[in-house]
Amino acid sequence: MDETRHGMSPRRPWRQIVSRVGAAMLLLVGCAEQPTDQSPEMEPTITYAAGVDQVTLNAGSAEGVSTRADMLSARIYPGVFVWGPGGQFVPNTDIATAQLLPGAQRSAVYRINVDARYSDGVPLTCTDFLLAWRAQVTEGFAGFAPVYDQVEKVFCEPGARKFIVTFKEDYGDRWQELFATGQVLPSHTIAQRAGVSMEELNDMLLTGDPSTLAPIAEIWNTGFRLSSFDPTLAVASGPYQVVAVDPGVSVTLAANPQYLGDEPQTARIVIYAFGKEPSGNGELPAPDVADLTWLTTVPWVHDAADTQVTTVTPQAGSLTDSLVLARGGLFADAANRRAFAACIDQQTVAAVSAEISGIEVHPVGARLVHTAGGEHGKLADIAQAHIPANMEAAAPLRGAVIRIGHLPGHRRYAAMVDAIAQSCAPAGVTVVDASDDYTSLGALQDEYGQGNIDAFLTPLSTREGFSRLAADTDDPTMLRAEEQRLWEEVLTIPLADEPRVAIVHNTIGQVVPNTAETGIGWNMDRWTILAPGKEKVTPNTGS
C-alpha cells in the first residue's frame, strides 16, 4: 500500500496540503481539541471529493439545501434518523430516540441521549430541536424543510432532555423526517452570540415573534457559513468536528472527543469542494473516496500505469433533478405552473443530463417514487402522461419569460436549462438561465415580490419540497391520489434521475455507496485505511 496516500509517512502530501491551503488563507481552528497526540501530517487521513459546493453547514437553510450541505454535515450534525443506502430510516440513538404516539391528533415523544453533548462539552437539550422547528416556520429564518409545516407545536422546557412534538390534524406520518442531518444546530452558541440566556431563547422560540427572533434568525441564516467559519459557534454533535476550512476548496474534519458513540475509524477526513478535487497529476494525490454526479472527466480512475486502482459504481441516484417553482410572481397562479410543466420534455432533459455526466439516467414524471423502486409501477401511467411535452396545455404561458437559477459552474445544470428552453420555445415560452455567481432557493420570488428567479434546479428526494404530503405511501390508492394532487399544484417539476457515481480507492474499506441526501459520507466515521496486503481486488468497471 502507498502509505503516502493516507498520512502515515512524512512524505504524505498532508504536509503539502497544510502549506498549500495555508497560502490560501486556511482558517485553522486553533481552539479545537486534537483527537490524538500525533501531529496532523502524521495522522491517518482519508480524502473525500463530495462533489458539492462548500457554502454552509446549515443543511436546513435554503442555502444549505441548494448546496447539499447535508453531505458535509452528515457526521458533524447527524439527525435523529439517518437515511441508509437502501432508503431506510436508521435510528441514531447516540443523539436521541423517538416514538410516535397514538391518538386522534398525533404526537411524537423524543428523548435525548443523556450522554449526548457538543464538542465544547455542553449537553444537547430540547431547545436545539425547538430551534430546528421554529427556523422552518417563522418569517425571517431562511429555512427550506417544508415537512415542519405539519408540526403544530413543540413542547420544550429549558434544559430538558425530553420533549414532545404535536402534529396538525391528519398529519404525523412523516415524523421520522424531522430533525434530520444538519438541521439540529447548537442553540447555546447561538444564544451566546445573540447575548441572551438559554431560558430567554427558549421563551422566544416558543412565542415565535418574528421581530423578537430577528437576531437569532440572522445568526442561524449566516453564522454557519464556511467563508467566515467560527469554531466557537459551529460546535459539533457528531463523531467529527471541523478543524480547518480553506474557503471554497476544502474542509478538514477530526474526531470529536466529546462524542459518546464509537470513535471514528480514521482520525481525519479532508473533504474537497465541487471543482476543487485534485486530479492526482500534481502535488496532491487524487481523492481516496468520491461521490460525484459525473464520470466523463474523472482522471483518477486509473493510475499512471493505466491500472484501475478504484472501484467505480455509476448509477441513477435516488434523488430526482427537479425544478422548485416560486410561490410568487408568475407562478403564484397554479394554472401557470401547470402550463410551464406541460412545455417541458423530460426525455430530452434526461438525455442531456446523461450525455454530460456519462451516466445513464431516466426521465421522471412522478415525485413520490423513484424510477428504480418497486413502487414506481403504481404510478407509471401518471408519470408517463407528464413526461412528453404538451404544447396545447402550455398555451396559457405564451409570451412569458421564465428565469431558472442553479448553482454556478455546473455544466450539466446549464445544459439541462438549455434543453428546457429548447423544449418550451415552440410554445412561445422563453426560458432564461438566470444563474449568477451565487444563486440558491432563497432567490425564488415570493408572494411579496422578493427574489429574482422563477424556478431553481436542484436534486430532491421523494419527500422534499412537499409540506402537505400526509398519505401512507404504502397504500397505492393514496399514493396515486397524492401524486395527482401534486401535479395539480405543481410546486415542483420532476425532470430526471440525478446521476451519481461512487469512486473508492482500493486501499479504503467500509465505504457503502448511498445516493440519498447525505451521500456516500453517511457512514464516513466507519471508513478505514486497509493494511498493506489487505487492499481490495478492484473490478474493472465503470472505466
Secondary structure, DSSP 8 states (H G I E B T S, - for coil): --GGGTT-STTSTHHHHHHHHHHTT-EE-TTS--SSSS-GGGS-EEEEE--S---BS-TTBHHHHHTTTHHHHTTTS--SEEE-TTS-EEE-TTTEEEEEE-SSS-EEEEEE-TT-B-TTS-B--HHHHHHHHHHHHSTT--B--GGGGGEEEEE--TT-SEEEEEE-TT--TTGGGSS-TTT---HHHHHHHHT--HHHHHHHHHH--HHHHHHHHHHHHHTTBGGG--TTTS---SSEEEEEEETTTEEEEEE-TT--S---SSSEEEEE-TT----SSSSS---SEEEES--TT-GGGB-TTS-B-EEEEEEEEEEEEEEEE-SSGGGGSHHHHHHHHHT--HHHHHHHHHHHHTS---B---SSS-TTSTTGGGGHHHHHHHSS--HHHHGGGTT-EEEEE--TT-HHHHHHHHHHHHHHGGGT-EEEE---SS--GGGB--TTS--SBSEEEEEE-SSTT-SS--S-TTSHHHHHHHHHHHHHH-SEEEEEEEEEEEEEETTEES-----STTGGGGGGGG-EE--TT----------
